[in-house]
Amino acid sequence: MISRITEFALTFVRQTVPIGGVVAGDWHPITAVSIYWLESVLLVFAATILCALMQRRATAVDIAEARLAGDVDAMQALQSERAAIDRANLSPLPVLLFHGGSLIAFGLLAGLVMLILVQNGHITEPLEWREVRDGAVAMTTLVAAGLLMDLWRFHTLPLAAVESRVNSCLARWVLFWMLGFFGI
């Protein structure tokens, strides 16, 4: 229960960084979108790390050791967990390549569009790099705090929690590509 509340609180605070920047800090909307994009990239890295660690749980070596020790219950529990991990298809490299690669492609495309808009005079307000820096530091700190909390309790972190992290990356992927095709 505490972990769900903490996860909700961290997500809420992460969302307030770009929104609060625009509303209270008078940030340029491009800064807010940039910080939200950065958050998404950082969350992909965090999900990739969790997927890599999840692959190290209930390995064939662990199962063989339980079998050699004669601990049938532990062996069956490990086999069941390994089967669940395999069914979840949480391989870190595809998560990183698909989600991370797509977000990088979106970032490059959006950056090019913003450059063209600035060059053609459609965006006249200069981007404040201080705002981008401050938002990036805040977002990196918050995502790192969330990852550290997951790592701290990783031995009890359920597979569903890691699946949820990967699925949230997919939701971000959809959101950004909809933003790219339909605009803000």
JOQUIRA-V285070 format. One record per backbone hydrogen bond with DSSP energy under -0.5 kcal/mol. NH is the residue of the N-H (numbers start at 1). CO is the residue of the C=O. E is the energy in kcal/mol with one decimal. If there is no record, write none. Layout:
NH/CO/E ; NH/CO/E
//
This chain:
5/1/-2.1 ; 6/2/-2.8 ; 7/3/-2.6 ; 8/4/-2.6 ; 9/5/-2.7 ; 10/6/-2.6 ; 11/7/-2.3 ; 12/8/-2.7 ; 13/9/-2.6 ; 14/10/-2.7 ; 15/11/-2.1 ; 16/12/-1.5 ; 17/13/-1.0 ; 17/14/-0.6 ; 18/14/-0.7 ; 19/15/-1.4 ; 20/16/-2.7 ; 21/17/-1.9 ; 22/18/-1.8 ; 23/19/-2.7 ; 24/20/-2.4 ; 25/20/-1.6 ; 27/21/-2.7 ; 31/28/-1.0 ; 32/28/-1.5 ; 33/29/-2.4 ; 34/30/-2.4 ; 35/31/-2.5 ; 36/32/-2.4 ; 37/33/-2.5 ; 38/34/-2.5 ; 39/35/-2.5 ; 40/36/-1.9 ; 41/37/-2.2 ; 42/38/-2.7 ; 43/39/-2.5 ; 44/40/-1.7 ; 45/41/-1.9 ; 46/42/-2.3 ; 47/43/-2.7 ; 48/44/-2.5 ; 49/45/-2.2 ; 50/46/-2.2 ; 51/47/-2.4 ; 52/48/-2.4 ; 53/49/-2.3 ; 54/50/-2.4 ; 55/51/-1.9 ; 56/52/-0.6 ; 56/53/-1.0 ; 57/54/-1.5 ; 63/59/-2.2 ; 64/60/-2.6 ; 65/61/-2.6 ; 66/62/-2.1 ; 67/63/-2.2 ; 68/64/-2.9 ; 69/65/-2.1 ; 70/66/-0.5 ; 70/67/-1.1 ; 71/66/-2.0 ; 72/70/-1.3 ; 75/71/-2.4 ; 76/72/-2.7 ; 77/73/-2.4 ; 78/74/-2.6 ; 79/75/-2.5 ; 80/76/-2.4 ; 81/77/-2.4 ; 82/78/-2.7 ; 83/79/-2.4 ; 84/80/-2.1 ; 85/81/-2.5 ; 86/82/-2.5 ; 87/83/-2.4 ; 88/84/-1.9 ; 89/85/-0.8 ; 89/86/-0.7 ; 90/85/-0.8 ; 91/89/-0.6 ; 95/91/-1.5 ; 96/92/-2.7 ; 97/93/-3.1 ; 98/94/-2.7 ; 99/95/-1.7 ; 100/95/-0.8 ; 100/96/-1.0 ; 101/96/-0.9 ; 101/97/-0.9 ; 102/98/-2.2 ; 103/99/-2.3 ; 104/100/-2.5 ; 105/101/-2.5 ; 106/102/-2.6 ; 107/103/-2.8 ; 108/104/-2.6 ; 109/105/-2.5 ; 110/106/-3.4 ; 111/107/-2.5 ; 112/108/-2.2 ; 113/109/-2.3 ; 114/110/-2.7 ; 115/111/-2.4 ; 116/112/-2.3 ; 117/113/-2.6 ; 118/114/-2.5 ; 119/115/-2.8 ; 120/116/-2.1 ; 121/118/-1.4 ; 122/117/-2.3 ; 123/117/-1.2 ; 124/122/-0.6 ; 129/127/-0.9 ; 131/128/-0.6 ; 132/128/-1.5 ; 133/129/-2.7 ; 134/130/-2.9 ; 135/131/-2.7 ; 136/132/-2.6 ; 137/133/-2.5 ; 138/134/-2.3 ; 139/135/-2.7 ; 140/136/-2.7 ; 141/137/-2.3 ; 142/138/-2.2 ; 143/139/-2.7 ; 144/140/-2.4 ; 145/141/-2.2 ; 146/142/-2.1 ; 147/143/-2.5 ; 148/144/-2.8 ; 149/145/-2.1 ; 150/146/-2.1 ; 151/147/-2.8 ; 152/148/-2.5 ; 153/149/-1.6 ; 154/151/-1.2 ; 156/153/-1.8 ; 157/153/-0.8 ; 157/154/-0.8 ; 161/158/-1.0 ; 162/158/-1.2 ; 163/159/-2.5 ; 164/160/-2.2 ; 165/161/-1.7 ; 166/162/-2.1 ; 167/163/-2.8 ; 168/164/-2.1 ; 169/165/-1.3 ; 170/166/-1.6 ; 171/167/-2.1 ; 172/168/-2.1 ; 173/169/-2.3 ; 174/170/-2.4 ; 175/171/-2.4 ; 176/172/-2.9 ; 177/173/-2.2 ; 178/174/-2.4 ; 179/175/-2.4 ; 180/176/-2.4 ; 181/177/-2.0 ; 182/178/-3.2 ; 183/179/-2.0
//
